[in-house]
């Protein structure tokens, strides 16, 4: 169960990073600052999503080996 939850959280983080990227690009303000903040949001979201996905996959594989 923990592996599934962590994997789903990974997908949510990645999706939130992508959504944040799109929303920051649509915001008003200086273009350079807006793009830098949007890119930062994307990288953090994809990074956290990837870490959670990898942890979920590791937990799932660990559970199969214990059986």
N, CA, C and O atoms as a DFTB+ gen file, in Angstrom:
268 C
 N C O
     1  1       0.829      -1.198       0.000
     2  2       0.000       0.000       0.000
     3  2       0.871       1.259       0.000
     4  3       0.561       2.233      -0.687
     5  1       1.952       1.236       0.767
     6  2       2.820       2.413       0.841
     7  2       3.449       2.710      -0.520
     8  3       3.589       3.873      -0.901
     9  1       3.827       1.666      -1.250
    10  2       4.435       1.864      -2.565
    11  2       3.458       2.546      -3.514
    12  3       3.844       3.432      -4.277
    13  1       2.209       2.140      -3.470
    14  2       1.192       2.739      -4.333
    15  2       0.963       4.202      -3.985
    16  3       0.858       5.050      -4.872
    17  1       0.885       4.496      -2.693
    18  2       0.643       5.870      -2.253
    19  2       1.813       6.768      -2.646
    20  3       1.607       7.875      -3.142
    21  1       3.033       6.298      -2.427
    22  2       4.209       7.103      -2.763
    23  2       4.298       7.326      -4.272
    24  3       4.678       8.410      -4.715
    25  1       3.954       6.318      -5.057
    26  2       3.969       6.466      -6.515
    27  2       2.920       7.475      -6.971
    28  3       3.192       8.293      -7.849
    29  1       1.744       7.426      -6.394
    30  2       0.687       8.381      -6.749
    31  2       1.098       9.797      -6.360
    32  3       0.851      10.746      -7.105
    33  1       1.724       9.939      -5.196
    34  2       2.229      11.260      -4.791
    35  2       3.266      11.760      -5.794
    36  3       3.333      12.957      -6.071
    37  1       4.066      10.858      -6.335
    38  2       5.034      11.240      -7.361
    39  2       4.364      11.784      -8.608
    40  3       4.796      12.790      -9.171
    41  1       3.309      11.112      -9.033
    42  2       2.568      11.613     -10.199
    43  2       1.941      12.974      -9.918
    44  3       1.938      13.851     -10.782
    45  1       1.412      13.148      -8.710
    46  2       0.789      14.423      -8.343
    47  2       1.828      15.543      -8.324
    48  3       1.561      16.646      -8.803
    49  1       3.003      15.268      -7.776
    50  2       4.076      16.278      -7.752
    51  2       4.494      16.674      -9.161
    52  3       4.666      17.858      -9.453
    53  1       4.655      15.691     -10.029
    54  2       5.041      15.983     -11.408
    55  2       3.950      16.786     -12.116
    56  3       4.249      17.731     -12.846
    57  1       2.712      16.420     -11.908
    58  2       1.599      17.163     -12.505
    59  2       1.496      18.578     -11.963
    60  3       1.206      19.514     -12.708
    61  1       1.733      18.734     -10.667
    62  2       1.692      20.067     -10.062
    63  2       2.824      20.934     -10.594
    64  3       2.647      22.135     -10.799
    65  1       3.983      20.330     -10.819
    66  2       5.094      21.086     -11.397
    67  2       4.778      21.565     -12.798
    68  3       5.083      22.704     -13.152
    69  1       4.171      20.710     -13.592
    70  2       3.786      21.095     -14.953
    71  2       2.701      22.165     -14.933
    72  3       2.755      23.125     -15.701
    73  1       1.722      21.999     -14.057
    74  2       0.660      23.005     -13.948
    75  2       1.223      24.342     -13.476
    76  3       0.847      25.393     -13.993
    77  1       2.118      24.305     -12.502
    78  2       2.744      25.533     -12.028
    79  2       3.534      26.226     -13.116
    80  3       3.521      27.452     -13.219
    81  1       4.230      25.432     -13.937
    82  2       4.981      25.982     -15.065
    83  2       4.055      26.741     -16.002
    84  3       4.350      27.868     -16.399
    85  1       2.950      26.130     -16.348
    86  2       1.994      26.756     -17.269
    87  2       1.387      28.009     -16.660
    88  3       1.251      29.030     -17.334
    89  1       1.022      27.931     -15.381
    90  2       0.398      29.091     -14.732
    91  2       1.378      30.249     -14.572
    92  3       0.994      31.409     -14.723
    93  1       2.653      29.944     -14.263
    94  2       3.636      31.026     -14.153
    95  2       3.874      31.696     -15.502
    96  3       4.095      32.906     -15.560
    97  1       3.831      30.934     -16.572
    98  2       4.011      31.540     -17.891
    99  2       2.833      32.442     -18.261
   100  3       2.991      33.397     -19.020
   101  1       1.654      32.134     -17.722
   102  2       0.466      32.932     -18.019
   103  2       0.340      34.152     -17.109
   104  3      -0.506      35.013     -17.353
   105  1       1.165      34.241     -16.067
   106  2       1.067      35.347     -15.106
   107  2       1.611      36.642     -15.710
   108  3       2.367      36.632     -16.680
   109  1       1.207      37.734     -15.114
   110  2       1.701      39.042     -15.538
   111  2       3.043      39.324     -14.875
   112  3       3.331      38.811     -13.794
   113  1       3.845      40.128     -15.516
   114  2       5.114      40.538     -14.931
   115  2       6.236      40.489     -15.937
   116  3       6.015      40.294     -17.132
   117  1       7.458      40.671     -15.433
   118  2       8.654      40.662     -16.269
   119  2       8.844      39.272     -16.874
   120  3       8.744      38.266     -16.171
   121  1       9.114      39.220     -18.161
   122  2       9.218      37.945     -18.864
   123  2      10.341      37.057     -18.381
   124  3      10.168      35.843     -18.274
   125  1      11.496      37.643     -18.084
   126  2      12.640      36.852     -17.656
   127  2      12.396      36.237     -16.285
   128  3      12.653      35.052     -16.074
   129  1      11.908      37.031     -15.372
   130  2      11.626      36.540     -14.018
   131  2      10.516      35.499     -14.063
   132  3      10.584      34.476     -13.382
   133  1       9.514      35.763     -14.853
   134  2       8.393      34.833     -14.995
   135  2       8.863      33.485     -15.527
   136  3       8.466      32.441     -15.009
   137  1       9.705      33.501     -16.556
   138  2      10.193      32.253     -17.137
   139  2      11.106      31.513     -16.165
   140  3      11.040      30.288     -16.060
   141  1      11.954      32.249     -15.458
   142  2      12.863      31.612     -14.497
   143  2      12.079      30.947     -13.370
   144  3      12.406      29.832     -12.962
   145  1      11.067      31.609     -12.875
   146  2      10.248      31.041     -11.809
   147  2       9.452      29.850     -12.328
   148  3       9.306      28.849     -11.627
   149  1       8.943      29.949     -13.532
   150  2       8.199      28.837     -14.127
   151  2       9.094      27.620     -14.322
   152  3       8.685      26.492     -14.049
   153  1      10.301      27.849     -14.792
   154  2      11.240      26.750     -14.998
   155  2      11.649      26.122     -13.673
   156  3      11.792      24.903     -13.580
   157  1      11.836      26.944     -12.653
   158  2      12.158      26.434     -11.322
   159  2      11.023      25.554     -10.786
   160  3      11.269      24.492     -10.214
   161  1       9.803      25.999     -10.973
   162  2       8.646      25.216     -10.536
   163  2       8.586      23.882     -11.265
   164  3       8.303      22.851     -10.654
   165  1       8.847      23.898     -12.555
   166  2       8.826      22.671     -13.342
   167  2       9.902      21.696     -12.880
   168  3       9.633      20.508     -12.704
   169  1      11.113      22.192     -12.683
   170  2      12.226      21.324     -12.289
   171  2      11.984      20.724     -10.907
   172  3      12.233      19.537     -10.700
   173  1      11.506      21.519      -9.971
   174  2      11.232      21.006      -8.628
   175  2      10.108      19.980      -8.667
   176  3      10.212      18.930      -8.032
   177  1       9.040      20.262      -9.396
   178  2       7.919      19.319      -9.484
   179  2       8.315      18.009     -10.129
   180  3       7.976      16.940      -9.621
   181  1       9.031      18.075     -11.244
   182  2       9.476      16.854     -11.930
   183  2      10.491      16.108     -11.066
   184  3      10.481      14.878     -11.017
   185  1      11.362      16.845     -10.389
   186  2      12.358      16.215      -9.523
   187  2      11.722      15.478      -8.353
   188  3      12.056      14.323      -8.089
   189  1      10.810      16.141      -7.654
   190  2      10.130      15.487      -6.536
   191  2       9.268      14.330      -7.020
   192  3       9.183      13.293      -6.362
   193  1       8.632      14.509      -8.165
   194  2       7.831      13.421      -8.731
   195  2       8.688      12.221      -9.073
   196  3       8.299      11.081      -8.815
   197  1       9.848      12.466      -9.649
   198  2      10.752      11.373      -9.998
   199  2      11.279      10.645      -8.781
   200  3      11.382       9.418      -8.779
   201  1      11.615      11.402      -7.739
   202  2      12.104      10.775      -6.500
   203  2      11.014       9.920      -5.872
   204  3      11.277       8.797      -5.442
   205  1       9.802      10.439      -5.816
   206  2       8.700       9.660      -5.241
   207  2       8.373       8.438      -6.087
   208  3       8.082       7.370      -5.549
   209  1       8.418       8.585      -7.401
   210  2       8.156       7.445      -8.277
   211  2       9.221       6.369      -8.094
   212  3       8.902       5.182      -8.027
   213  1      10.481       6.780      -8.015
   214  2      11.569       5.818      -7.814
   215  2      11.448       5.133      -6.458
   216  3      11.669       3.927      -6.350
   217  1      11.102       5.884      -5.436
   218  2      10.926       5.301      -4.102
   219  2       9.761       4.322      -4.087
   220  3       9.851       3.258      -3.475
   221  1       8.669       4.677      -4.757
   222  2       7.536       3.766      -4.850
   223  2       7.874       2.494      -5.599
   224  3       7.447       1.409      -5.205
   225  1       8.636       2.615      -6.676
   226  2       9.062       1.424      -7.424
   227  2       9.989       0.557      -6.586
   228  3       9.898      -0.670      -6.614
   229  1      10.881       1.198      -5.842
   230  2      11.789       0.456      -4.973
   231  2      11.020      -0.279      -3.876
   232  3      11.304      -1.440      -3.582
   233  1      10.048       0.403      -3.276
   234  2       9.248      -0.235      -2.236
   235  2       8.436      -1.403      -2.794
   236  3       8.296      -2.434      -2.136
   237  1       7.910      -1.245      -3.990
   238  2       7.140      -2.322      -4.614
   239  2       8.036      -3.518      -4.910
   240  3       7.633      -4.658      -4.681
   241  1       9.226      -3.284      -5.407
   242  2      10.160      -4.361      -5.693
   243  2      10.646      -5.040      -4.441
   244  3      10.856      -6.253      -4.431
   245  1      10.827      -4.281      -3.391
   246  2      11.263      -4.812      -2.108
   247  2      10.189      -5.717      -1.508
   248  3      10.499      -6.739      -0.896
   249  1       8.935      -5.337      -1.687
   250  2       7.829      -6.156      -1.173
   251  2       7.717      -7.481      -1.900
   252  3       7.376      -8.495      -1.290
   253  1       8.003      -7.487      -3.220
   254  2       7.960      -8.734      -3.987
   255  2       9.081      -9.671      -3.584
   256  3       8.894     -10.888      -3.575
   257  1      10.239      -9.129      -3.250
   258  2      11.387      -9.959      -2.884
   259  2      11.205     -10.574      -1.506
   260  3      11.778     -11.624      -1.214
   261  1      10.412      -9.929      -0.656
   262  2      10.233     -10.434       0.700
   263  2       9.273     -11.623       0.746
   264  3       9.235     -12.346       1.742
   265  1       8.515     -11.826      -0.299
   266  2       7.532     -12.913      -0.292
   267  2       8.131     -14.238      -0.564
   268  3       7.421     -15.243      -0.589
